[in-house]
Amino acid sequence: MMRYLGVTRNAMMCGFTYRLQFISSLLGNLVLIVVTYFLWRSIYDHASPTLAGMSFEQTFAYLALAAALASIFRTWMEWDMSRAIVNGSVVMTLAKPIDYQTYLFFQNLGAVINNFATLALPSIVFVVAVFGIHLDLGVNIPFFAVAVVLAGCIAFTIDYAVGLMSFYTEIIWGLSTAKDVIVMLCSGMVIPLGFYPADLRRVLEWLPFRAIYDVPLTILTSRGMTVAECGHLLGLQLAWALAGTLAVKMLYRCAIRVVTVNGG
Amino acid sequence: MKVIELDNVEKHFTMLNRHEGISGAIRDLFSNDYRTLKAVDGISMAIEAGETVGFVGPNGAGKSTTIKMMTGVLEPTRGTIRVNGLTPHRDRKKHMRNIGVIFGQRTQLWWELPVVESFRLLREIYQIDREAYDRTIELFVELVRLDELFSTPVRFLSLGQRMVCDIAAAFLHCPSVIFLDEPTIGLDVSVKSKIRSLIKTLNETNATTIILTTHDVNDIETLCRRIIVIDKGRIIFDGDIQRVSKLFGAYRTLKVDLSESHAGVTEDQLRSRIQAKFACNGAVAVDRVDGGWMALTIDQDAIGLLEILSYVLAEFRVKDVKIEEIATESIIRRIYEGALR
């Protein structure tokens, strides 16, 4: 495992090569947060002070943090996987004595760490400084940290599964876009899950997507969650992370047998 | 000891039969009309430890596919492959530890980072101990002054410099087998010769088995004793490079300078007159070379070179004469064009 840490190191260094990208990505993220603020402000102003049991402050804190989390997980990994298949450069990775999934995980980790430091942290500082959101911080902080790590693992397995489909189809544009939309709507990334009708919510409870955004955000923003409740949510995440890992391992076994390497 | 053994290996690809034009492309969206392409169609061979084998064949012959199967990246459709006693696609990790791969058109180096970062990562991935790593690096510093490139980001390297670094990267973990797929593609003459001597030295110092594909005959001539010619997914020649020359040993080229011939002979005239005189179709091929020279490639089994020479001397005003043994390049060209089939 330790021998893969170098991949993370190199991926982090690669991220620092194109410096302007940080500023433009951060700017985009901040604009998104500002738009979210005004959108929900006007929704609340025209409705009632509490919607779906959440005050405006709670909803905005939830969504602003969701935007920060999303900026961490957005690494375009499946696009890189697809490109490597299309131009055949995947052969250089496959011809190494490594586990492909582990290699990509650690490579992705480098981008995730960069995103955390250059996008998520400044975004959170911005939200706190400009909008002054208030969070009840305490025992939920360590639970939140663990939840974010597990959420990252689940997001990775979903991206990786979509990326593996490029072994079959080469281009995954449609699949990746569909995945983005599904994750966006089913995970609480753009609309807190509490706003959905009860029936739909019950379905979403059974899907892995809420484990990416809703679970960590609920742990952080809900007032008075017990340790047992947090533990239950983490257990749910862990189950999805394990199931996802197992599923993509099986998918890889099939995909690697049909891989074609384009070009001479 | 046999390092690589291939037994009746086949690789099939299924491809959609595509149609022309926009309407064809739309039809293809719903088409179920597949065909099977046999990229490799029953290849068997055995390669000894320490050998340098040249893989040649026209574009699209199946060389790269064969290499990709030997590296374990592709799984053969049929047949068995053993490299170092392992089945490449099954014992992946163990197998990959023992091999090095270079694809001339690609790089395994990290595009954005200084060269040395890629080396550092390889040292960790392959768990190369410090001493062995330093030894290999030192060798490359000695041979090609590699240290001058260490701190340059890979994307700023020239093609030749990048290739030198890629070769170093492939040799870092001292693999027992190296696959070089067109390592000299697109390089200038001096870099090519540098890379050849580099490969040769590495083969000699580490006794590395080298499988090389190339379109440059000079690569083969300087590096390989044995060549394997592949065409349409099959081996059409496997053996000593000397033997190839002997196969076509009967051929020699007679060059005559007819620039002062007042009639201004064309190659067609020359060919037809020789054919009329000796009645031997195809035994003499006439090509125009620049500066009034004509090249007559003569099959000496059919007709004597001296006979042709005395005829030409008698019939034309010849300014100068040269006799050449046939070059490996034209032999290989003849093999491609079907001389062995």
Interface residues (C-beta under 8 A of the other chain):
Chain A: R3 Y4 L5 G6 V7 R9 N10 M13 C14 T17 Y18 G88 S89 V91 M92 L94 A95 K96 P97 I98 D99 I256 R257 V259 T260 V261 G263 G264
Chain B: F13 N59 S64 K68 T71 G72 V73 L74 E75 R92 K93 K94 H95 M96 R97 I99 V101 F103 Q105 R106 T107 Q108 W110 W111 E112 L113 E117 S118 R120 L121 E124 I125 Y126 Q127 P153 D181 E182
